[in-house]
Amino acid sequence: MDTFLQQAYNTHKDQLDKFIYIHNDNINDLKNGSIIKYIDLNGNLKYGGILIKILDNELNTTRKFLLKSGETYYTLYHHKLYFFYKPKQNKRDIFKALLTEL
């Protein structure tokens, strides 16, 4: 992790408990249904939602995450934000996690 990310992570450490930083070496470990949070370029922690799909272009130079939060679907670019994921759980655990985020 770079210095900015380390400082931002330390600021939000309690909210990122059990979350794993997504980097190029572990991006293929992500499973659809994983819970995603991210830190923006201002150091703010955001709740991303549930991973629906990873979208790649043909050259694998731009990765985007298709996420769902509530009734909204949206796409976030991997190279513009710092993403964290919580490994996929069963449906009951996901539902309980979403309820605690509200």
HELIX and SHEET records of a PDB file:
HELIX    1   1 THR A    3  THR A   11  1                                   9    
HELIX    2   2 LYS A   13  LEU A   16  5                                   4    
HELIX    3   3 ILE A   27  ASP A   29  5                                   3    
HELIX    4   4 HIS A   78  LYS A   80  5                                   3    
HELIX    5   5 LYS A   91  GLU A  101  1                                  11    
SHEET    1   A 6 ILE A  20  TYR A  21  0                                        
SHEET    2   A 6 TYR A  82  LYS A  86 -1                                        
SHEET    3   A 6 ILE A  35  ILE A  39 -1                                        
SHEET    4   A 6 LEU A  45  ASP A  56 -1                                        
SHEET    5   A 6 ARG A  63  SER A  69 -1                                        
SHEET    6   A 6 THR A  72  TYR A  77 -1                                        
END                                                                             
